[in-house]
Amino acid sequence: MFKTVLMIEKALSDADVELVTTLHGEEKVSFIVLMQPRGKQDELLRALDDVALGHLDKVVHEHEEANGPAVAAESLEHSLRHLREAGAEAVGRVVETDPLDNLRSVVEEASADEVLVLTAPHFVEEFFHRDWASKARHKVGVPVLKLFASEA
């Protein structure tokens, strides 16, 4: 069985679940999901990303989105349920602080085969290699794959 640590920042859509569960063909996959919701500290970067993507309507309403711990826990449970329904084993937790340190610990404890980082595009962070995938590549000893979450 292939062990994958999956870092997400919002609930997985059906398209996201299909993407991550079919990456290895017919091989069974076990997921450890780390839900790291984007917090207040990232509002400026998200606004810049929205401008870069032409999502001007999101820039104005970005602060209205609820991203508290309760929403993160619900999103995690939704994601775990859908991964299990797709035939994968899945466990997870919400990570509110030190996501990359948590990632390294989970990879080591689980003897994970890979890390998947599934997020919306964050062009400013990616340009400066400050996104999770870029940082994770220097922290974990397994392959790190960056995937873009669906907009649905």
N, C-alpha and C positions, 0 to 999 in steps of 0.2 A: 504494500500500500504506500502511496506517495503522500508524504506529510508536508502540508503547505501552511505557512503562516500568512494570513490575509489581513492587511491593514486597510480599513475603510474609514470614511468620514460621514457617510450617510447610509441609510437602508439600501440594501441591494435590490435592484429592479429584477424583473424576470430575465431581461437581456443580460444583466450582469451575472446572474446565477448561471445562465447557460454558458456564458463566456468562460467563467472560471472552472466550471465543472467539466468542460469538454476540452480543455487545454492539453490533456494527456491522453486523448482518445478514450479507449475502453478501460484504461487502468483506473482502479479505485483510488479516490482521493480522500484524505482526512484533512479537515480544516481547523485551524485555531484562528479565530477571528478576533482581531484587536480593533475595537471601535474607538477612534480618536476624533471626536467632533471638533470642528473648527471653532475656535473661541473668539472672544472680543479682540484679542491681540492681532488677529488676522484680518480685521475689517478693511483696512486700507489696501492690503494686498489683494483681497477679493474684489474690491471696487476697481482697482487697476486692471485685474484680469477681466472683469466684466466689460470695461471700456475697450480693452484690446480685442475681445471677442465680439464687440458690437452689441452687447446686451445692456443697453443704456437703461432700460426699464428696471433691471435688477439692481443697478447701482443705487437708484433712489430708494428701493424697498429692502435692501440687504439687511438693514438693522432690524427689520420687523420679524425676521425669521427666528423662531424659537429653537435654541440649540442647547438647552439645559440638560442636566444629568438624566431627568426623567425621559426626555425625548430620545437621548442617546441610548438609554436602556431599552426603550421600545423598539428603536431602529435595529439594535443588536438582536433582540429576540425575533423580530420579523426576519432578519437576514439568516439567522441560524435555522429557523423553521423552514425557510425556502431552500436552503442548502440541503437539509435533511430530506425534504420532499423530492429533491432531485437525485437522491440516492447517495449523497455524501455523508460521511460522519462530520459533525461540526460541534465545536464548543467555542466559547469566547468570553470576553469581558470588555467592559468600558475602561479605557485608559485616559485618565484626565491629566496626568503629569508625566513627564519624562517618557514620551512614547518610544523613542529610539532605545533607551536603556531597557524598557520593558520588552521591546522587540528582541534585543540581543539575548535577554534572559530566557524568553520563551523559545527562541530558536535553539539555544543550548540545551534547555531542559527537555524539549520534545525531540531533539535530534532531527529537526526539520530538514527537508530536502531543498526547500526554496522559500522565498518570500515574494508574495504578490502585493503590490501597492496599487489599490484601485481608488482613484480620486478623479475629481473634475480637473480639467486643465488649469494649471496655476502658472501661467507664462512668466510672470516676474520671478517667482521662486525658481522655476526651472532654468531660466536664462542664467541666473547666478548660481545654479546648482545648490540651492538651499531647500529643495523639495525633499519629501521623505525618502523617495527612492534613491536620490543622489547621496543623501546622508547615510542611508542604511547600507549602501554598498561599502562604506568604510567601517561599518560597525559589526556586520555579521559575516560569517565565513561561508555563506551559501549564495547561490545566484539570486539576484533581486530583479524582478520584472515589473516595470511600470505599465499599468493599463489605465485607460480612461473609462470612467463610469459612464453609463448611458444617461442621457438627459431625461429619460422617462421617469 
